[in-house]
Amino acid sequence: MTRRHAEQLAAEFGQAVAAAKWETALLRAGELETALPGNPGIIYNKALVLRELGRPDERIACLERALRLDPSHANARFELASALMDRGDLETAAGLFFEYTKAVPDDADARLNLGNCLLRLGRYVEALPHLEKAHEVAPSDETVASLATALRDSGDLEACESLLAELPVTQEGAALRLKILTQGAHGRFGLSIDQPRLARKDLR
């Protein structure tokens, strides 16, 4: 295959992604992988398409292969951690997010996801610095909710309530505040809801 043909395939792949034509994008990615075998960037982008197609096992296999080819591929590490988090493999996902934050310490998404993995594993004290960093870098309702949950479950209800005051004064904000204050081992009552989680949806 000529370089020109490979460039054409890459252009067609980009067009398919932009149009959310995921089956076509997967075909182009496969053709690029055949033309340029062992290219971790192509394999990584193929994994992103597989994510959009809802094919988690193939997505994970692609990301693992991309990392074997290029262990320094930070985005592949983030996406693999996200895929494993989605699958419920929290211990492995937390380890990968932690490794990723060594290379990209100010990535708020990674810090939030790492913190939420640790929360779901019951490791509240370990979660705190990561959630504090996420909230410092990119404060949002998600970071408030997760950090407040970690504070509550580590027994610091005063700091938890103070942080929850940052939530917007809306019906949704009030409901979220009530849920966080009334669940968990140190909550006022015993409600149970899933912890909020941030997942990237962009194709890079």
Contact map, one row per residue, 1 for C-alpha under 8 A:
111011000000000000000000000000000010000000000000000000000000000000000000000000000000000000000000000000000000000000000000000000000000000000000000000000000000000000000000000000000000000000000000000000000000
111111000000000000000000000000000000000000000000000000000000000000000000000000000000000000000000000000000000000000000000000000000000000000000000000000000000000000000000000000000000000000000000000000000000
111111100000000000000000000000000000000000000000000000000000000000000000000000000000000000000000000000000000000000000000000000000000000000000000000000000000000000000000000000000000000000000000000000000000
011111110000000000000000000000000000000000000000000000000000000000000000000000000000000000000000000000000000000000000000000000000000000000000000000000000000000000000000000000000000000000000000000000000000
111111111000000000000000000000000000000000000000000000000000000000000000000000000000000000000000000000000000000000000000000000000000000000000000000000000000000000000000000000000000000000000000000000000000
111111111100000000000000000000010010000000000000000000000000000000000000000000000000000000000000000000000000000000000000000000000000000000000000000000000000000000000000000000000000000000000000000000000000
001111111110000000000000000000000000000000000000000000000000000000000000000000000000000000000000000000000000000000000000000000000000000000000000000000000000000000000000000000000000000000000000000000000000
000111111111000000000000000000000000000000000000000000000000000000000000000000000000000000000000000000000000000000000000000000000000000000000000000000000000000000000000000000000000000000000000000000000000
000011111111100000000000000100110000000000000000000000000000000000000000000000000000000000000000000000000000000000000000000000000000000000000000000000000000000000000000000000000000000000000000000000000000
000001111111110000000000000110010000000000000000000000000000000000000000000000000000000000000000000000000000000000000000000000000000000000000000000000000000000000000000000000000000000000000000000000000000
000000111111111000000000000000000000000000000000000000000000000000000000000000000000000000000000000000000000000000000000000000000000000000000000000000000000000000000000000000000000000000000000000000000000
000000011111111100000000100100000000000000000000000000000000000000000000000000000000000000000000000000000000000000000000000000000000000000000000000000000000000000000000000000000000000000000000000000000000
000000001111111110000001110110000000000000000000000000000000000000000000000000000000000000000000000000000000000000000000000000000000000000000000000000000000000000000000000000000000000000000000000000000000
000000000111111111000000100000000000000000000000000000000000000000000000000000000000000000000000000000000000000000000000000000000000000000000000000000000000000000000000000000000000000000000000000000000000
000000000011111111100000000000000000000000000000000000000000000000000000000000000000000000000000000000000000000000000000000000000000000000000000000000000000000000000000000000000000000000000000000000000000
000000000001111111111101100000000000000000000000000000000000000000000000000000000000000000000000000000000000000000000000000000000000000000000000000000000000000000000000000000000000000000000000000000000000
000000000000111111111100100000000000000000000000100000000000000000000000000000000000000000000000000000000000000000000000000000000000000000000000000000000000000000000000000000000000000000000000000000000000
000000000000011111111000000000000000000000000000000000000000000000000000000000000000000000000000000000000000000000000000000000000000000000000000000000000000000000000000000000000000000000000000000000000000
000000000000001111111000000000000000000000000000000000000000000000000000000000000000000000000000000000000000000000000000000000000000000000000000000000000000000000000000000000000000000000000000000000000000
000000000000000111111100000000000000000000000000000000000000000000000000000000000000000000000000000000000000000000000000000000000000000000000000000000000000000000000000000000000000000000000000000000000000
000000000000000111111111100000000000000000000000000000000000000000000000000000000000000000000000000000000000000000000000000000000000000000000000000000000000000000000000000000000000000000000000000000000000
000000000000000110011111110000000000000000000000100110000000000000000000000000000000000000000000000000000000000000000000000000000000000000000000000000000000000000000000000000000000000000000000000000000000
000000000000000000001111111000000000000000000000000010000000000000000000000000000000000000000000000000000000000000000000000000000000000000000000000000000000000000000000000000000000000000000000000000000000
000000000000100100001111111100000000000000000000000000000000000000000000000000000000000000000000000000000000000000000000000000000000000000000000000000000000000000000000000000000000000000000000000000000000
000000000001110110001111111110000000000000000000100000000000000000000000000000000000000000000000000000000000000000000000000000000000000000000000000000000000000000000000000000000000000000000000000000000000
000000000000100000000111111111000000000000000100110000000000000000000000000000000000000000000000000000000000000000000000000000000000000000000000000000000000000000000000000000000000000000000000000000000000
000000000000000000000011111111100000000000000000000000000000000000000000000000000000000000000000000000000000000000000000000000000000000000000000000000000000000000000000000000000000000000000000000000000000
000000001101100000000001111111110000000000000000000000000000000000000000000000000000000000000000000000000000000000000000000000000000000000000000000000000000000000000000000000000000000000000000000000000000
000000000100100000000000111111111000000001101100000000000000000000000000000000000000000000000000000000000000000000000000000000000000000000000000000000000000000000000000000000000000000000000000000000000000
000000000000000000000000011111111100000000000100000000000000000000000000000000000000000000000000000000000000000000000000000000000000000000000000000000000000000000000000000000000000000000000000000000000000
000000001000000000000000001111111110000000000000000000000000000000000000000000000000000000000000000000000000000000000000000000000000000000000000000000000000000000000000000000000000000000000000000000000000
000001001100000000000000000111111111100001000000000000000000000000000000000000000000000000000000000000000000000000000000000000000000000000000000000000000000000000000000000000000000000000000000000000000000
000000000000000000000000000011111111111001100000000000000000000000000000000000000000000000000000000000000000000000000000000000000000000000000000000000000000000000000000000000000000000000000000000000000000
000000000000000000000000000001111111100000000000000000000000000000000000000000000000000000000000000000000000000000000000000000000000000000000000000000000000000000000000000000000000000000000000000000000000
100001000000000000000000000000111111100000000000000000000000000000000000000000000000000000000000000000000000000000000000000000000000000000000000000000000000000000000000000000000000000000000000000000000000
000000000000000000000000000000011111111000000000000000000000000000000000000000000000000000000000000000000000000000000000000000000000000000000000000000000000000000000000000000000000000000000000000000000000
000000000000000000000000000000011111111000000000000000000000000000000000000000000000000000000000000000000000000000000000000000000000000000000000000000000000000000000000000000000000000000000000000000000000
000000000000000000000000000000001001111100000000000000000000000000001000000000000000000000000000000000000000000000000000000000000000000000000000000000000000000000000000000000000000000000000000000000000000
000000000000000000000000000000001001111111100000000000000000000001001000000000000000000000000000000000000000000000000000000000000000000000000000000000000000000000000000000000000000000000000000000000000000
000000000000000000000000000000000000011111110000000000000000000011101100000000000000000000000000000000000000000000000000000000000000000000000000000000000000000000000000000000000000000000000000000000000000
000000000000000000000000000000000000001111111000000000000000000001000000000000000000000000000000000000000000000000000000000000000000000000000000000000000000000000000000000000000000000000000000000000000000
000000000000000000000000000010011000001111111100000000000000000000000000000000000000000000000000000000000000000000000000000000000000000000000000000000000000000000000000000000000000000000000000000000000000
000000000000000000000000000010001000001111111110000000000000011011000000000000000000000000000000000000000000000000000000000000000000000000000000000000000000000000000000000000000000000000000000000000000000
000000000000000000000000000000000000000111111111000000000000011001000000000100000000000000000000000000000000000000000000000000000000000000000000000000000000000000000000000000000000000000000000000000000000
000000000000000000000000000010000000000011111111100000000000000000000000000000000000000000000000000000000000000000000000000000000000000000000000000000000000000000000000000000000000000000000000000000000011
000000000000000000000000010011000000000001111111110000000010010000000000000000000000000000000000000000000000000000000000000000000000000000000000000000000000000000000000000000000000000000000000000000000000
000000000000000000000000000000000000000000111111111000000111011000000000000000000000000000000000000000000000000000000000000000000000000000000000000000000000000000000000000000000000000000000000000000000000
000000000000000000000000000000000000000000011111111100000010000000000000000000000000000000000000000000000000000000000000000000000000000000000000000000000000000000000000000000000000000000000000000000000010
000000000000000010000100110000000000000000001111111110000000000000000000000000000000000000000000000000000000000000000000000000000000000000000000000000000000000000000000000000000000000000000000000000000000
000000000000000000000000010000000000000000000111111111110110000000000000000000000000000000000000000000000000000000000000000000000000000000000000000000000000000000000000000000000000000000000000000000000000
000000000000000000000000000000000000000000000011111111110010000000000000000000000000000000000000000000000000000000000000000000000000000000000000000000000000000000000000000000000000000000000000000000000000
000000000000000000000100000000000000000000000001111111100000000000000000000000000000000000000000000000000000000000000000000000000000000000000000000000000000000000000000000000000000000000000000000000000000
000000000000000000000110000000000000000000000000111111100000000000000000000000000000000000000000000000000000000000000000000000000000000000000000000000000000000000000000000000000000000000000000000000000000
000000000000000000000000000000000000000000000000011111110000000000000000000000000000000000000000000000000000000000000000000000000000000000000000000000000000000000000000000000000000000000000000000000000000
000000000000000000000000000000000000000000000000011111111110000000000000000000000000000000000000000000000000000000000000000000000000000000000000000000000000000000000000000000000000000000000000000000000000
000000000000000000000000000000000000000000000000011001111111000000000000000000000010000000000000000000000000000000000000000000000000000000000000000000000000000000000000000000000000000000000000000000000000
000000000000000000000000000000000000000000000000000000111111100000000000000000000000000000000000000000000000000000000000000000000000000000000000000000000000000000000000000000000000000000000000000000000000
000000000000000000000000000000000000000000000010010000111111110000000000000000000000000000000000000000000000000000000000000000000000000000000000000000000000000000000000000000000000000000000000000000000000
000000000000000000000000000000000000000000000111011000111111111000000000000000000010000000000000000000000000000000000000000000000000000000000000000000000000000000000000000000000000000000000000000000000000
000000000000000000000000000000000000000000000010000000011111111100000000000000010011000000000000000000000000000000000000000000000000000000000000000000000000000000000000000000000000000000000000000000000000
000000000000000000000000000000000000000000000000000000001111111110000000000000000000000000000000000000000000000000000000000000000000000000000000000000000000000000000000000000000000000000000000000000000000
000000000000000000000000000000000000000000110110000000000111111111000000000000000000000000000000000000000000000000000000000000000000000000000000000000000000000000000000000000000000000000000000000000000000
000000000000000000000000000000000000000000110010000000000011111111100000000110110000000000000000000000000000000000000000000000000000000000000000000000000000000000000000000000000000000000000000000000000000
000000000000000000000000000000000000000000000000000000000001111111110000000000010000000000000000000000000000000000000000000000000000000000000000000000000000000000000000000000000000000000000000000000000000
000000000000000000000000000000000000000100100000000000000000111111111000000000000000000000000000000000000000000000000000000000000000000000000000000000000000000000000000000000000000000000000000000000000000
000000000000000000000000000000000000001110110000000000000000011111111110100100000000000000000000000000000000000000000000000000000000000000000000000000000000000000000000000000000000000000000000000000000000
000000000000000000000000000000000000000100000000000000000000001111111111100110000000000000000000000000000000000000000000000000000000000000000000000000000000000000000000000000000000000000000000000000000000
000000000000000000000000000000000000000000000000000000000000000111111110000000000000000000000000000000000000000000000000000000000000000000000000000000000000000000000000000000000000000000000000000000000000
000000000000000000000000000000000000011100000000000000000000000011111110000000000000000000000000000000000000000000000000000000000000000000000000000000000000000000000000000000000000000000000000000000000000
000000000000000000000000000000000000000100000000000000000000000001111111100000000000000000000000000000000000000000000000000000000000000000000000000000000000000000000000000000000000000000000000000000000000
000000000000000000000000000000000000000000000000000000000000000001111111110000000000000000000000000000000000000000000000000000000000000000000000000000000000000000000000000000000000000000000000000000000000
000000000000000000000000000000000000000000000000000000000000000000100111110000000000000000000000000000000000000000000000000000000000000000000000000000000000000000000000000000000000000000000000000000000000
000000000000000000000000000000000000000000000000000000000000000001100111111110000000000000000000000000000000000000000000000000000000000000000000000000000000000000000000000000000000000000000000000000000000
000000000000000000000000000000000000000000000000000000000000000000000011111111000000000000000000000100110000000000000000000000000000000000000000000000000000000000000000000000000000000000000000000000000000
000000000000000000000000000000000000000000000000000000000000000000000000111111100000000000000000000000000000000000000000000000000000000000000000000000000000000000000000000000000000000000000000000000000000
000000000000000000000000000000000000000000010000000000000000001001100000111111110000000000000000000000000000000000000000000000000000000000000000000000000000000000000000000000000000000000000000000000000000
000000000000000000000000000000000000000000000000000000000000001000100000111111111000000000000001100100000000000000000000000000000000000000000000000000000000000000000000000000000000000000000000000000000000
000000000000000000000000000000000000000000000000000000000000000000000000011111111100000000000001100100000000010000000000000000000000000000000000000000000000000000000000000000000000000000000000000000000000
000000000000000000000000000000000000000000000000000000000000001000000000001111111110000000000000000000000000000000000000000000000000000000000000000000000000000000000000000000000000000000000000000000000000
000000000000000000000000000000000000000000000000000000000001001100000000000111111111000000001001000000000000000000000000000000000000000000000000000000000000000000000000000000000000000000000000000000000000
000000000000000000000000000000000000000000000000000000000000000000000000000011111111100000011101100000000000000000000000000000000000000000000000000000000000000000000000000000000000000000000000000000000000
000000000000000000000000000000000000000000000000000000000000000000000000000001111111110000001000000000000000000010000000000000000000000000000000000000000000000000000000000000000000000000000000000000100000
000000000000000000000000000000000000000000000000000000010011000000000000000000111111111000000000000000000000000000000000000000000000000000000000000000000000000000000000000000000000000000000000000000000000
000000000000000000000000000000000000000000000000000000000001000000000000000000011111111111011000000000000000000000000000000000000000000000000000000000000000000000000000000000000000000000000000000000000000
000000000000000000000000000000000000000000000000000000000000000000000000000000001111111111001100000000000000000000001000000000000000000000000000000000000000000000000000000000000000000000000000000000000000
000000000000000000000000000000000000000000000000000000000000000000000000000000000111111110000000000000000000000000000000000000000000000000000000000000000000000000000000000000000000000000000000000000000000
000000000000000000000000000000000000000000000000000000000000000000000000000000000011111110000000000000000000000000000000000000000000000000000000000000000000000000000000000000000000000000000000000000000000
000000000000000000000000000000000000000000000000000000000000000000000000000000000001111111000000000000000000000000000000000000000000000000000000000000000000000000000000000000000000000000000000000000000000
000000000000000000000000000000000000000000000000000000000000000000000000000000000001111111111000000000000000000000000000000000000000000000000000000000000000000000000000000000000000000000000000000000000000
000000000000000000000000000000000000000000000000000000000000000000000000000000000001100111111100000000000000000000001101100000000000000000000000000000000000000000000000000000000000000000000000000000000000
000000000000000000000000000000000000000000000000000000000000000000000000000000000000000011111110000000000000000000001000100000000000000000000000000000000000000000000000000000000000000000000000000000000000
000000000000000000000000000000000000000000000000000000000000000000000000000000001001000011111111000000000000000000000000000000000000000000000000000000000000000000000000000000000000000000000000000000000000
000000000000000000000000000000000000000000000000000000000000000000000000000000011101100011111111100000000000000001001000000000000000000000000000000000000000000000000000000000000000000000000000000000000000
000000000000000000000000000000000000000000000000000000000000000000000000000000001000100001111111110000000000000001001100000000000000000000000000000000000000000000000000000000000000000000000000000000000000
000000000000000000000000000000000000000000000000000000000000000000000000000000000000000000111111111000000000000000000000000000000000000000000000000000000000000000000000000000000000000000000000000000000000
000000000000000000000000000000000000000000000000000000000000000000000000000011011000000000011111111100000000000000000000000000000000000000000000000000000000000000000000000000000000000000000000000000000000
000000000000000000000000000000000000000000000000000000000000000000000000000011001000000000001111111110000000011011000000000000000000000000000000000000000000000000000000000000000000000000000000000000000000
000000000000000000000000000000000000000000000000000000000000000000000000000000000000000000000111111111000000000001000000000000000000000000000000000000000000000000000000000000000000000000000000000000000000
000000000000000000000000000000000000000000000000000000000000000000000000000000000000000000000011111111100000000000000000000000000000000000000000000000000000000000000000000000000000000000000000000000000000
000000000000000000000000000000000000000000000000000000000000000000000000010011000000000000000001111111111000010000000000000000000000000000000000000000000000000000000000000000000000000000000000000000000000
000000000000000000000000000000000000000000000000000000000000000000000000000000000000000000000000111111111110011000000000000000000000000000000000000000000000000000000000000000000000000000000000000000000000
000000000000000000000000000000000000000000000000000000000000000000000000000000000000000000000000011111111000000000000000000000000000000000000000000000000000000000000000000000000000000000000000000000000000
000000000000000000000000000000000000000000000000000000000000000000000000010000000000000000000000001111111000000000000000000000000000000000000000000000000000000000000000000000000000000000000000000000000000
000000000000000000000000000000000000000000000000000000000000000000000000010000000000000000000000000111111110000000000000000000000000000000000000000000000000000000000000000000000000000000000000000000000000
000000000000000000000000000000000000000000000000000000000000000000000000000000000000000000000000000111111110000000000000000000000000000000000000000000000000000000000000000000000000000000000000000000000000
000000000000000000000000000000000000000000000000000000000000000000000000000000000000000000000000000010011111001000000000000000000000110010000000000000000000000000000000000000000000000000000000000000000000
000000000000000000000000000000000000000000000000000000000000000000000000000000000000000000000000000010011111111000000000000000000000010010000000000000000000000000000000000000000000000000000000000000000000
000000000000000000000000000000000000000000000000000000000000000000000000000000000000000000000000000000000111111100000000000000000000111011000000000000000000000000000000000000000000000000000000000000000000
000000000000000000000000000000000000000000000000000000000000000000000000000000000000000000000000000000000011111110000000000000000000010000000000000000000000000000000000000000000000000000000000000001110000
000000000000000000000000000000000000000000000000000000000000000000000000000001000000000000000000100110000011111111000000000000000000000000000000000000000000000000000000000000000000000000000000000000000000
000000000000000000000000000000000000000000000000000000000000000000000000000000000000000000000000100010000111111111100000000000000110110000000000000000000000000000000000000000000000000000000000000000000000
000000000000000000000000000000000000000000000000000000000000000000000000000000000000000000000000000000000001111111110000000000000110010000000010010000000000000000000000000000000000000000000000000011000000
000000000000000000000000000000000000000000000000000000000000000000000000000000000100000000000000100000000000111111111000000000000000000000000000000000000000000000000000000000000000000000000000000011100000
000000000000000000000000000000000000000000000000000000000000000000000000000000000000000000001100110000000000011111111100000000100100000000000000000000000000000000000000000000000000000000000000000000000000
000000000000000000000000000000000000000000000000000000000000000000000000000000000000000000000000000000000000001111111110000001110110000000000000010000000000000000000000000000000000000000000000000000000000
000000000000000000000000000000000000000000000000000000000000000000000000000000000000000000000000000000000000000111111111000000100000000000000000010000000000000000000000000000000000000000000000001110000000
000000000000000000000000000000000000000000000000000000000000000000000000000000000000100001101100000000000000000011111111100000000000000000000000000000000000000000000000000000000000000000000000000000000000
000000000000000000000000000000000000000000000000000000000000000000000000000000000000000001000100000000000000000001111111111101100000000000000000000000000000000000000000000000000000000000000000000000000000
000000000000000000000000000000000000000000000000000000000000000000000000000000000000000000000000000000000000000000111111111100100000000000000000000001000000000000000000000000000000000000000000000000000000
000000000000000000000000000000000000000000000000000000000000000000000000000000000000000001000000000000000000000000011111111000000000000000000000000000000000000000000000000000000000000000000000001000000000
000000000000000000000000000000000000000000000000000000000000000000000000000000000000000001100000000000000000000000001111111000000000000000000000000000000000000000000000000000000000000000000000000000000000
000000000000000000000000000000000000000000000000000000000000000000000000000000000000000000000000000000000000000000000111111100000000000000000000000000000000000000000000000000000000000000000000000000000000
000000000000000000000000000000000000000000000000000000000000000000000000000000000000000000000000000000000000000000000111111111100000000000000000000000000000000000000000000000000000000000000000000000000000
000000000000000000000000000000000000000000000000000000000000000000000000000000000000000000000000000000000000000000000110011111110000000000000000000001101100000000000000000000000000000000000000000000000000
000000000000000000000000000000000000000000000000000000000000000000000000000000000000000000000000000000000000000000000000001111111000000000000000000001000100000000000000000000000000000000000000000000000000
000000000000000000000000000000000000000000000000000000000000000000000000000000000000000000000000000000000000000000100100001111111100000000000000000000000000000000000000000000000000000000000000000000000000
000000000000000000000000000000000000000000000000000000000000000000000000000000000000000000000000000000000000000001110110001111111110000000000000000001000000000000000000000000000000000000000000000000000000
000000000000000000000000000000000000000000000000000000000000000000000000000000000000000000000000000000000000000000100000000111111111000000000000001001100000000000000000000000000000000000000000000000000000
000000000000000000000000000000000000000000000000000000000000000000000000000000000000000000000000000000000000000000000000000011111111100000000000000000000000000000000000000000000000000000000000000000000000
000000000000000000000000000000000000000000000000000000000000000000000000000000000000000000000000000000000000001101100000000001111111110000000000000000000000000000000000000000000000000000000000000000000000
000000000000000000000000000000000000000000000000000000000000000000000000000000000000000000000000000000000000001100100000000000111111111000000010011000000000000000000000000000000000000000000000000000000000
000000000000000000000000000000000000000000000000000000000000000000000000000000000000000000000000000000000000000000000000000000011111111100000000001000000000000000000000000000000000000000000000000000000000
000000000000000000000000000000000000000000000000000000000000000000000000000000000000000000000000000000000101001000000000000000001111111110000000000000000000000000000000000000000000000000000000000000000000
000000000000000000000000000000000000000000000000000000000000000000000000000000000000000000000000000000000111101100000000000000000111111111100010000000000000000000000000000000000000000000000000000000000000
000000000000000000000000000000000000000000000000000000000000000000000000000000000000000000000000000000000001000000000000000000000011111111110011001000000000000000000000000000000000000000000000000000000000
000000000000000000000000000000000000000000000000000000000000000000000000000000000000000000000000000000000000000000000000000000000001111111100000000000000000000000000000000000000000000000000000000000000000
000000000000000000000000000000000000000000000000000000000000000000000000000000000000000000000000000000000111000000000000000000000000111111100000000000000000000000000000000000000000000000000000000000000000
000000000000000000000000000000000000000000000000000000000000000000000000000000000000000000000000000000000001000000000000000000000000011111110010000000000000000000000000000000000000000000000000000000000000
000000000000000000000000000000000000000000000000000000000000000000000000000000000000000000000000000000000000000000000000000000000000011111111111000000000000000000000000000000000000000000000000000000000000
000000000000000000000000000000000000000000000000000000000000000000000000000000000000000000000000000000000000000000000000000000000000001001111111000000000000000000000000000000000000000000000000000000000000
000000000000000000000000000000000000000000000000000000000000000000000000000000000000000000000000000000000000000000000000000000000000000000111111100000000000000000000010000000000000000000000000000000000000
000000000000000000000000000000000000000000000000000000000000000000000000000000000000000000000000000000000000000000000000000000000000000000111111110000000000000000000000000000000000000000000000000111000000
000000000000000000000000000000000000000000000000000000000000000000000000000000000000000000000000000000000000000100000000000000000010011001111111111000000000000000000000000000000000000000000000000000000000
000000000000000000000000000000000000000000000000000000000000000000000000000000000000000000000000000000000000000000000000000000000000001000111111111100000000000000110110000000000000000000000000000000000000
000000000000000000000000000000000000000000000000000000000000000000000000000000000000000000000000000000000000000000000000000000000000000000001111111110000000000000010000000000011001000000000000000100000000
000000000000000000000000000000000000000000000000000000000000000000000000000000000000000000000000000000000000000100110000000000000010000000000111111111000000000000000000000000000000000000000000001100000000
000000000000000000000000000000000000000000000000000000000000000000000000000000000000000000000000000000000000000000000000000000010011001000000011111111100000000100000000000000000000000000000000000000000000
000000000000000000000000000000000000000000000000000000000000000000000000000000000000000000000000000000000000000000000000000000000000000000000001111111110000001110110000000000000001000000000000000000000000
000000000000000000000000000000000000000000000000000000000000000000000000000000000000000000000000000000000000000000000000000000000000000000000000111111111000000100000000000000000001000000000000000000000000
000000000000000000000000000000000000000000000000000000000000000000000000000000000000000000000000000000000000000000000010000110110000000000000000011111111100000000000000000000000000000000000000000000000000
000000000000000000000000000000000000000000000000000000000000000000000000000000000000000000000000000000000000000000000000000100010000000000000000001111111111101100000000000000000000000000000000000000000000
000000000000000000000000000000000000000000000000000000000000000000000000000000000000000000000000000000000000000000000000000000000000000000000000000111111111101100000000000000000000100101100000000000000000
000000000000000000000000000000000000000000000000000000000000000000000000000000000000000000000000000000000000000000000000000100000000000000000000000011111111000000000000000000000000000111100000000000000000
000000000000000000000000000000000000000000000000000000000000000000000000000000000000000000000000000000000000000000000000000110000000000000000000000001111111000000000000000000000000000001000000000000000000
000000000000000000000000000000000000000000000000000000000000000000000000000000000000000000000000000000000000000000000000000000000000000000000000000000111111100000000000000000000000000001000000000000000000
000000000000000000000000000000000000000000000000000000000000000000000000000000000000000000000000000000000000000000000000000000000000000000000000000000111111111100000000000000000000000000000000000000000000
000000000000000000000000000000000000000000000000000000000000000000000000000000000000000000000000000000000000000000000000000000000000000000000000000000110011111110000000000000000000000001100000000000000000
000000000000000000000000000000000000000000000000000000000000000000000000000000000000000000000000000000000000000000000000000000000000000000000000000000000001111111000000000000000000000000000000000000000000
000000000000000000000000000000000000000000000000000000000000000000000000000000000000000000000000000000000000000000000000000000000000000000000000000100110001111111100000000000000000000000000000000000000000
000000000000000000000000000000000000000000000000000000000000000000000000000000000000000000000000000000000000000000000000000000000000000000000000001110110001111111110000000000000000000000000000000000000000
000000000000000000000000000000000000000000000000000000000000000000000000000000000000000000000000000000000000000000000000000000000000000000000000000100000000111111111000000000000000100000000000000000000000
000000000000000000000000000000000000000000000000000000000000000000000000000000000000000000000000000000000000000000000000000000000000000000000000000000000000011111111100000000000000000000000000000000000000
000000000000000000000000000000000000000000000000000000000000000000000000000000000000000000000000000000000000000000000000000000000000000000000001000100000000001111111110000000000000000000000000000000000000
000000000000000000000000000000000000000000000000000000000000000000000000000000000000000000000000000000000000000000000000000000000000000000000001100100000000000111111110000000001000000000000000000000000000
000000000000000000000000000000000000000000000000000000000000000000000000000000000000000000000000000000000000000000000000000000000000000000000000000000000000000011111111000000000000000000000000000000000000
000000000000000000000000000000000000000000000000000000000000000000000000000000000000000000000000000000000000000000000000000000000000000000000001000000000000000001111111000000000000000000000000000000000000
000000000000000000000000000000000000000000000000000000000000000000000000000000000000000000000000000000000000000000000000000000000000000000001001000000000000000000111111100011001000000000000000000000000000
000000000000000000000000000000000000000000000000000000000000000000000000000000000000000000000000000000000000000000000000000000000000000000000000000000000000000000001111110011000000000000000000000000000000
000000000000000000000000000000000000000000000000000000000000000000000000000000000000000000000000000000000000000000000000000000000000000000000000000000000000000000000011111011000000000000000000000000000000
000000000000000000000000000000000000000000000000000000000000000000000000000000000000000000000000000000000000000000000000000000000000000000000000000000000000000000000001111111000000000000000000000000000000
000000000000000000000000000000000000000000000000000000000000000000000000000000000000000000000000000000000000000000000000000000000000000000000000000000000000000000000000111111100000000000000000000000000000
000000000000000000000000000000000000000000000000000000000000000000000000000000000000000000000000000000000000000000000000000000000000000000000000000000000000000000000000011111110000000000000000000000000000
000000000000000000000000000000000000000000000000000000000000000000000000000000000000000000000000000000000000000000000000000000000000000000000000000000000000000000000011111111111000000000000000000000000000
000000000000000000000000000000000000000000000000000000000000000000000000000000000000000000000000000000000000000000000000000000000000000000000000000000000000000000000011111111111100000000000000000000000000
000000000000000000000000000000000000000000000000000000000000000000000000000000000000000000000000000000000000000000000000000000000000000000000000000000000000000000000000001111111110000000000000000000000000
000000000000000000000000000000000000000000000000000000000000000000000000000000000000000000000000000000000000000000000000000000000000000000000000100000000000000000000000000111111111000000000000000000000000
000000000000000000000000000000000000000000000000000000000000000000000000000000000000000000000000000000000000000000000000000000000000000000000000100000000000000000010010000011111111100000000000000000000000
000000000000000000000000000000000000000000000000000000000000000000000000000000000000000000000000000000000000000000000000000000000000000000000000000000000000000000000000000001111111110000000000000000000000
000000000000000000000000000000000000000000000000000000000000000000000000000000000000000000000000000000000000000000000000000000000000000000000000000000000000000000000000000000111111111000000010100000000000
000000000000000000000000000000000000000000000000000000000000000000000000000000000000000000000000000000000000000000000000000000000000000000000000100110000000000000000000000000011111111100100000000000000000
000000000000000000000000000000000000000000000000000000000000000000000000000000000000000000000000000000000000000000000000000000000000000000000000000000010000000010000000000000001111111000111000000000000000
000000000000000000000000000000000000000000000000000000000000000000000000000000000000000000000000000000000000000000000000000000000000000000000000000000000000000000000000000000000111111100111110000000000000
000000000000000000000000000000000000000000000000000000000000000000000000000000000000000000000000000000000000000000000000000000000000000000000000000000000000000000000000000000000011111111111111100000000000
000000000000000000000000000000000000000000000000000000000000000000000000000000000000000000000000000000000000000000000000000000000000000000000000000000011000000000000000000000000001011111101111000000000000
000000000000000000000000000000000000000000000000000000000000000000000000000000000000000000000000000000000000000000000000000000000000000000000000000000001000000000000000000000000000001111100100000000000000
000000000000000000000000000000000000000000000000000000000000000000000000000000000000000000000000000000000000000000000000000000000000000000000000000000011110100000000000000000000000001111110000000000000000
000000000000000000000000000000000000000000000000000000000000000000000000000000000000000000000000000000000000000000000000000000000000000000000000000000011000100000000000000000000001111111111100000000000000
000000000000000000000000000000000000000000000000000000000000000000000000000000000000000000000000000000000000000000000000000000000000000000000000000000000000000000000000000000000000111001111100000000000000
000000000000000000000000000000000000000000000000000000000000000000000000000000000000000000000000000000000000000000000000000000000000000000000000000000000000000000000000000000000000111100111110000000000000
000000000000000000000000000000000000000000000000000000000000000000000000000000000000000000000000000000000000000000000000000000000000000000000000000000000000000000000000000000000000011110111111000000000000
000000000000000000000000000000000000000000000000000000000000000000000000000000000000000000000000000000000000000000000000000000000000000000000000000000000000000000000000000000000010011100001111100000000000
000000000000000000000000000000000000000000000000000000000000000000000000000000000000000000000000000000000000000000000000000000000000000000000000000000000000000000000000000000000000001100000111110000000000
000000000000000000000000000000000000000000000000000000000000000000000000000000000000000000000000000000000000000000000000000000000000000000000000000000000000000000000000000000000010001000000011111000000000
000000000000000000000000000000000000000000000000000000000000000000000000000000000000000000000000000000000000000000000000000000000000000000000000000000000000000000000000000000000000000000000001111100000000
000000000000000000000000000000000000000000000000000000000000000000000000000000000000000000000000000000000000000000010001000000000000000000000000010000000000000000000000000000000000000000000000111110000000
000000000000000000000000000000000000000000000000000000000000000000000000000000000000000000000000000000000000000000010000000000000000000000000100110000000000000000000000000000000000000000000000011111000000
000000000000000000000000000000000000000000000000000000000000000000000000000000000000000000000000000000000000000110010000000000000000000000000100000000000000000000000000000000000000000000000000001111100000
000000000000000000000000000000000000000000000000000000000000000000000000000000000000000000000000000000000000100110000000000000000000000000000100000000000000000000000000000000000000000000000000000111110000
000000000000000000000000000000000000000000000000000000000000000000000000000000000100000000000000000000000000100010000000000000000000000000000000000000000000000000000000000000000000000000000000000011111000
000000000000000000000000000000000000000000000000000000000000000000000000000000000000000000000000000000000000100000000000000000000000000000000000000000000000000000000000000000000000000000000000000001111100
000000000000000000000000000000000000000000000000000000000000000000000000000000000000000000000000000000000000000000000000000000000000000000000000000000000000000000000000000000000000000000000000000000111110
000000000000000000000000000000000000000000000000000000000000000000000000000000000000000000000000000000000000000000000000000000000000000000000000000000000000000000000000000000000000000000000000000000011111
000000000000000000000000000000000000000000001001000000000000000000000000000000000000000000000000000000000000000000000000000000000000000000000000000000000000000000000000000000000000000000000000000000001111
000000000000000000000000000000000000000000001000000000000000000000000000000000000000000000000000000000000000000000000000000000000000000000000000000000000000000000000000000000000000000000000000000000000111
